[in-house]
């Protein structure tokens, strides 16, 4: 991962309360897992969602995987902390833990 991409990702997760690295956009998700992640965040009323479409930049797509040491996308960050992917979001949503964090 280039230092530039690492710096960009670091600033994105630091400067935005809720960041979702996903395939596509919230309006047009390009995979079921990304659609699911957006649906969960909408269901709990997240207003300020910063999203990054990793399909637009192959370096960003690999960079976020290296940054978090997590192999899949989507990836959710809340207040600078890596939360996890779609499966973890589902579990945390169902338990109420995700809403409590927000």
N, C-alpha and C positions, 0 to 999 in steps of 0.2 A: 504494500500500500504506500502510495506516495505521501510525502509529508503534507502536501497541499490538500489532498483529500482528507487526511486525518484531521487537519486543522479545520476544514469546512465542517466536517461531522461534529467535531468537538464544540465548535461555536453554535451549530444548530441545536444540539441537545442542551447546551448551557443557556442559550438565549430564548428558548421557547419552552413553556411549561409542559406541553404535550406534543411529542413528535412521533409520527408514524412513517417509517420507511416501508413503502409498499410498491406493488406493481400496478401502475395506472394511477388514477386520481380518485378522490372520494366520490365524484360524480360518475366516473367510468372505471371501476376497478377492473384490472386485467387478469385476475385470478380469484378463485373462490375464497381462498384464505384471506386475501386483502379485503374482499367484499365483506367477509365475516368480521374482520377487525374494525372496519369503518362502521358496520352495523352496531357492534357492541358499544363503540364510543358514542355514537348517536343516541343509542338507547339510554345511556346514563347521562346524557345532556352535556357532553363536552362542547364548549363554545369555541375555544381557542385551540384549534387543531392545526399544527404545522405538518404538512405532508411532503414527502420527497418521493417522486416517481423514479425508482431505480432503473426502469426500462429505458429512460432517456439518456443514461450515462453508464456504460459498462464498468468504468473505473469506480463509480459510486456504488454500483451493485456489488462488486467484489469488496470494495473498501468497507462498507458497513458490516459485512460478514466478518472481516478481519478485525474491525474496531471492537465488535461485541464478542468475538470468538463464538458466534452463533451461526449455524450453517444455512438457516432458512430465512425467508422474507414472507410476511411482514415482520417488522420489529418495532416494538413500542418502547418509548422512553418517556418517563414522567419525572419532571423536576431534575433532569440530568441523569437519572438512574435507569439503567436497562431493565425492563420488566420481563420481556420475553416475546414469543411469537403467538400465533393464533390459538394454539391449544392451551397455552398458559393463560391467555386472555379469557378464553371461555371458562376455565376453572375459576379464575379470580372474579369474573362477572357473576357466575352462579353462586359463589360463596358470599358475594357482597364486598369482597376485599378491594376490588378494582374501584368501585364507586367511592369507598372510604378514602382511597388514596387521592382521589380527585376532589 
